[in-house]
Amino acid sequence: TDTKLKLKGLNLMKALMYLPNVITAATIAIFFRRLFSYSTGEATSAVQMLLDAVGHERVNFFVNPWYTRLIVSFINFWMWYGNTMIILIAGITSISESLYESAQLDGANSFQTYTRITLPLLRPIMLFLLVTSMIGGLQMYDIPFNINQYPSLVAFNGTYVRCTQTVLMYVNELAFGKSSIKQIGIASAISILLFIVTTILSIIIFYMMRDKDAAAAAKAKKLARKAGGTK
């Protein structure tokens, strides 16, 4: 983002990093499923071939719940990193360069200008990214649904559930699953509960990302008005 560096191929780098966000989530999930698939025959996946090349025994990644979750997490990070990067770059480049020049004249170093100028002015954009990322994480469906047809089971509250089952997958299973009895009421209740949880978490993020100086000034102004009204 520093225009003084004059980096070559910057636009190409941005395009390549944003490219995974253009591909559909189901396509990427199926691609990674084939990439990490386990086989003892001749049809060997790329990751298994790599393990053979380094002399390591083959690993069935989708039998281990933690391997499966790490793959799902990496796919989501890889897909949305480019989108987050583009938004942050747009926010940083919109900051006036005169602020940085004034800070340099006052003797501020790079760390000070980053913490005192860049981060505070990026707070609204970071708030938007945190809220949308949180909502996207709670509503994740395509990738964990398509990454593995038969994921391993883990114990939870006395029952066994699929290691990559998300809330939306559970709602879809209750409302539109293969069971002959559709539990629409329970699915609707879970959806409302998900909305409530999303709202509460969003409020917490808004509170944590608030401008403390502006909030303190507004509070002091409000107290001054009350004191003046009392007099």
C-alpha positions in Angstrom: 0.0 0.0 0.0 3.0 2.3 0.2 3.1 4.2 -3.1 6.8 5.2 -2.5 7.9 1.6 -2.9 6.9 1.4 -6.6 6.4 -2.4 -6.5 6.2 -4.1 -9.9 3.4 -6.6 -10.6 1.2 -5.3 -7.8 -2.0 -5.4 -9.7 -1.2 -9.0 -10.9 -0.6 -10.0 -7.3 -4.0 -8.5 -6.2 -5.8 -10.4 -9.0 -4.2 -13.7 -8.1 -5.0 -13.3 -4.4 -8.6 -12.4 -5.2 -9.0 -15.2 -7.7 -10.2 -17.9 -5.2 -13.1 -15.6 -4.2 -14.4 -15.8 -7.7 -14.7 -19.6 -7.7 -17.7 -21.1 -6.1 -17.3 -22.6 -2.7 -18.7 -26.0 -3.8 -16.1 -26.3 -6.6 -13.2 -25.5 -4.2 -14.5 -28.0 -1.6 -14.7 -30.8 -4.2 -11.2 -29.8 -5.5 -9.7 -30.1 -2.0 -11.6 -33.3 -1.3 -9.9 -34.9 -4.4 -6.6 -33.2 -3.4 -6.5 -34.8 0.1 -8.4 -38.0 -0.7 -7.0 -41.3 0.6 -6.4 -44.3 -1.6 -4.3 -47.4 -1.5 -4.6 -48.1 -5.2 -3.1 -46.6 -8.3 -5.5 -43.6 -8.3 -3.4 -41.5 -5.8 -4.2 -37.9 -4.9 -1.6 -35.2 -5.1 -1.1 -34.9 -1.3 -0.7 -38.7 -0.9 1.9 -38.7 -3.7 3.7 -35.9 -1.9 3.7 -38.0 1.3 5.1 -41.0 -0.7 7.8 -38.8 -2.1 9.1 -37.7 1.4 8.9 -41.2 2.7 5.9 -40.7 5.0 3.1 -43.2 5.2 -0.3 -42.2 3.7 -2.8 -40.3 5.9 -6.5 -40.5 5.7 -7.2 -36.9 6.5 -11.0 -37.1 6.5 -11.1 -39.8 9.2 -9.4 -37.5 11.7 -11.8 -34.7 12.8 -9.1 -32.2 13.5 -7.5 -32.7 10.0 -10.9 -32.2 8.4 -11.6 -29.1 10.4 -8.2 -27.6 9.6 -8.8 -28.2 5.9 -12.2 -26.5 6.1 -10.7 -23.6 8.0 -7.8 -23.2 5.5 -10.3 -23.2 2.5 -12.4 -20.5 4.1 -9.2 -18.4 4.9 -7.9 -19.0 1.4 -11.2 -18.1 -0.3 -11.9 -14.9 1.6 -8.4 -13.6 2.2 -8.3 -11.8 -1.2 -11.7 -10.1 -0.6 -10.5 -8.9 2.8 -7.2 -7.7 1.4 -8.8 -5.7 -1.4 -11.1 -3.9 1.1 -8.3 -3.1 3.5 -6.0 -1.9 0.7 -8.9 0.4 -0.5 -9.3 1.7 3.1 -5.5 2.4 3.5 -5.1 4.1 0.2 -8.0 6.4 1.0 -6.1 7.8 4.0 -4.7 11.2 3.2 -0.9 11.1 2.8 -0.6 14.5 4.4 -1.3 12.8 7.8 1.7 10.6 7.3 3.9 13.5 6.2 2.9 15.5 9.2 3.6 12.5 11.5 7.1 12.1 9.9 7.8 15.8 10.4 6.9 15.4 14.1 9.4 12.5 14.4 7.0 9.5 14.4 8.3 6.2 13.3 6.6 3.6 11.2 5.1 1.7 14.1 3.7 4.9 15.6 2.1 6.0 12.4 0.6 2.6 12.0 -0.9 2.5 15.5 -1.9 6.2 15.7 -3.1 6.9 12.2 -3.7 3.8 10.1 -5.5 1.6 12.6 -7.8 4.3 14.0 -8.8 5.4 10.6 -9.4 1.8 9.5 -11.7 1.1 12.4 -15.0 1.4 10.4 -13.7 -0.9 7.7 -12.3 -3.4 10.2 -15.6 -3.4 12.0 -17.4 -4.2 8.7 -15.0 -7.0 8.0 -15.3 -8.5 11.4 -19.1 -8.5 11.5 -19.4 -9.9 7.9 -16.8 -12.5 8.6 -18.5 -13.6 11.8 -21.9 -13.8 10.0 -20.3 -15.8 7.2 -18.6 -18.2 9.7 -21.9 -18.8 11.5 -23.7 -19.4 8.3 -21.1 -21.7 6.7 -22.6 -24.5 4.6 -21.1 -25.2 1.2 -17.6 -26.1 2.1 -18.2 -28.4 5.1 -21.1 -30.0 3.3 -19.1 -30.8 0.1 -15.6 -31.5 1.6 -16.5 -35.0 2.8 -19.5 -37.1 2.2 -18.9 -39.3 5.3 -17.1 -37.2 7.9 -15.9 -38.7 11.2 -18.2 -38.6 14.2 -17.3 -36.8 17.5 -19.0 -37.1 20.9 -21.1 -34.0 21.8 -23.5 -33.8 24.8 -23.9 -37.6 25.0 -24.5 -38.0 21.2 -22.3 -38.4 18.1 -22.4 -35.7 15.5 -20.4 -35.2 12.3 -17.2 -33.3 12.9 -17.9 -30.7 10.3 -21.6 -30.2 10.8 -22.5 -26.5 11.1 -25.7 -24.9 12.3 -27.1 -24.4 8.8 -26.3 -28.1 7.9 -28.2 -29.2 11.0 -31.2 -26.9 10.2 -31.2 -28.2 6.6 -31.1 -31.8 7.8 -34.1 -31.2 10.2 -36.2 -29.3 7.7 -35.3 -31.0 4.3 -33.4 -34.1 5.3 -33.9 -37.7 4.3 -36.1 -38.4 7.3 -39.7 -39.1 6.6 -40.7 -36.7 9.5 -39.7 -33.1 8.7 -39.1 -31.2 11.9 -39.8 -27.7 10.5 -40.6 -26.3 14.0 -37.3 -27.2 15.5 -35.4 -26.0 12.4 -37.2 -22.6 12.6 -36.5 -22.3 16.3 -32.8 -23.0 15.7 -32.7 -20.4 12.9 -34.2 -17.8 15.3 -31.7 -18.7 17.9 -28.9 -18.3 15.4 -30.2 -14.9 14.6 -30.2 -13.9 18.3 -26.6 -15.2 18.7 -25.5 -13.3 15.6 -27.0 -10.1 16.9 -25.4 -10.5 20.3 -22.0 -11.2 18.9 -22.4 -8.2 16.5 -23.2 -5.9 19.4 -20.1 -7.2 21.3 -17.9 -6.5 18.2 -19.4 -3.0 17.9 -18.7 -2.4 21.5 -15.1 -3.6 21.3 -14.4 -1.7 18.1 -15.9 1.6 19.3 -13.9 4.8 19.4 -13.2 5.1 23.1 -12.1 8.8 22.8 -15.3 9.8 21.0 -17.4 7.7 23.4 -15.7 9.4 26.4 -16.2 12.9 24.9 -19.9 12.1 24.2 -20.3 10.9 27.7 -18.6 14.0 29.2 -20.8 16.2 27.0 -23.9 14.4 28.2 -22.9 14.7 31.8 -22.3 18.4 31.3 -25.7 18.9 29.8 -27.3 17.1 32.8 -25.3 19.2 35.2 -26.4 22.4 33.4 -30.0 21.3 33.4 -29.9 20.5 37.1 -28.6 24.0 37.9 
